[in-house]
Structures are given as C-alpha cells and as structure tokens.
C-alpha cells in the first residue's frame, strides 16, 4: 500500500472491532513482521518506558531487536493486557493467534486489493525515505535489517534506540492524521476486540 494511503486505511482499521484488527494496527505502527507480533509475549514488554524487546531466538537474523512503542501502540497493549493471556494479541482461548489471522482479516477488509501484512513494512520504509529526514541507518535498523559490510557490522554496536523512538512517534502521528478515532473501550475487554476475528 502506498504510504500516502495509510492514514485513511488506519481510520477504517480502527473502526473494526477484532483482535486481528488490533494486531494489524500494532504491526503497522511498529513496522514488525507477522510472526514477531503474533508470537510477542508480555515478558518482553515494558509499558512504562514504552519498549518491546523481541528475543534473538524469534528474529529473522538471530539478533535481539528493541522496538520503541508509540503512544498509540501502548494504548492498544493496555487494552489487550486486560485479557490475561501471555500473548499480546491472543486467540479466543488465550493462546497464540494463527499466523494467517491478520492476512485473512486484511483480505476480508480489502478483498479487491493486492496488499499484504508484510507489505506495510515497505509502506513504512517508503514514508521514512520520502517524507522524513531520518538517516538511512535509523530507518534500516527500525526494520531490524543488518546493513553494511562485515567490518561495519562488527564495529556498529548501537541500535539507535532513542533516534528510532522519534521516528516511530512520527510514523504513528502520520498514521493517525485523518481523524483521532479511538477504539471502543468497553468494561469487558473481550467486547470491542473480537478474538480470532
């Protein structure tokens, strides 16, 4: 999806009451991969400081990845935390959501479109390159890409976390431009976030 279309898409997405919708929004806001989101557990999250740590065992390149969480990403997690599952975005019985849950939800939402969950990472990268002045290495690190020669990688020992926090906040602000739509927050957290949908 072209990044210019993301804000309008997010308005529509936030109007959907499904756990898969919340997971998809979180995935877009964090520029994460599907498996990273669906396998995410609470022991890797600190909402007070706004960080999500994905262990090396679950990363494509086998390196731990720290993800700065925007205010909106934290709001999503505050809602799902009430469900009491070890997973951030659980299935109906509290276990891990299916790997196809977000893809199927997106297909139902946009049946005629040729977009994918993974493609939102490309949308994010296009926005970062064309609409911001964030340095190339900050953008690539946000996507957990290992860049540079072997020598450069060996000497590069920072994940540019605070600079990436500014970028992810800017991305979340861009995604929320058209309207400040809040997801319904009922007293029962299982209403308004239909699990497994």
Secondary structure by P-SEA (a helix, b strand, c coil): ccccaaaaaaaaaaacccaaaaaaaaaaaacccaaaaaaccccccccccbbbbbccccccccbbbbbbbcaaaaaaaaaacccccccccccccccccccaaaaaaaaaacccccccccaaaaaaaaaaaccccccaaaaaaaaccccccaaaaaaccccaaaaaaaaaaaaaaaaaccccccccccccccccccccc
